[in-house]
Amino acid sequence: MCVVTVLCLVELDGGTPSDASLRALTLARSLGDSYLRAVVFADSAQVPAAVLADYGVTDAYVIEPSAVAGGLGPAAAGGQASSVVPPGQHCYAPQAWARVLAGLAEETGATAVLAAGTDRGNEVLAHLGAITGLPMAANCTIVTPDGGQTHRLVRHRWAGLLLEEAVMEAPVALFTVATDSVSPVAAETPAAIQVHVHKPELAPDDLRVRAVESPAGAGGASLATARVVVGGGRGVGGPDGFAPLEELADLLGGVVGVSRVVTSEGWRPHKQQVGQTGTKITPELYLACGISGAIQHIAGCAGAKHIIAINTDPGAPILAHADYAVIGDLHQVIPALIEALRAR
């Protein structure tokens, strides 16, 4: 096996590496006898060094929120904007993040840069490709160095319905890892990790697009990384019908997801959509309530380890993919389930 240096963007979920990032780190270790380096955008005091070491990370480069704040906040009387990020919040600036990865890839001599195939991972790696002029492959399941500057890839196409075999020719391989393709497995022996606080040099244009965000609710999980997702479809009946689903998700430490028809009706935002044109999820449990199960939706939830469907239609397509099904009215089943959980 060849000795390579691999750089991996690690997203945090509630202070720990997200499940999708752990999968990316697992694939990164398969690229040879690697020096595996993680890039984390977080407060240095909150970096989960022990977990990263368990997954074979030898060096963690930490970029603190102030480094990418870049004039956030309302402009003062003199025309200068405040650069202070409010306490408990962080700044996401995709081009700035990509610029950081580009600098670290050059500094460390990385032969590959990867991230989880989440919305954020794909966006940042696409910016990195534009900055460096290098090709980027999304949603890979297998990556194999082929000597020199080539990598053989297998990746998802058409929301995972097809697998494509390809060869990437580039001095530095850029790719994201399909969130449901690799099981997260710790290294046999934890690495001796070193944590470095990295202070990047960024241009004003790198920070032109940025967002201040608070940690997500329901255990700090996002839809892409949640261990439990409670899904709602047309059968919920309308915007007000999601209140019991929110309560159930909170009790289970999960988040709410929705089908495409729900976002098309304007009942819930697109960021909560599960499916081919939404988010692919890989939870331990997906509880689908009032969702018929169109093929585009199944493409988004097929990575769930267990699916439970609640539907009045015994012929709903989703039942063919469910481990368990409750044939009944979700407006009766969900309140009964909430009551039972609260009783415990």
Helices and strands as residue ranges (DSSP letters): E 3-9, E 12-13, E 16-17, H 19-28, G 29-31, E 33-41, G 44-46, H 49-54, E 57-63, G 65-68, E 90-92, H 94-108, E 112-116, H 119-132, E 136-145, E 150-157, E 162-169, E 173-177, E 194-197, G 204-207, E 211-213, E 228-232, G 234-236, G 239-242, H 243-252, E 255-258, H 260-264, G 270-272, E 285-289, H 295-301, E 306-311, G 317-320, E 324-327, H 330-343
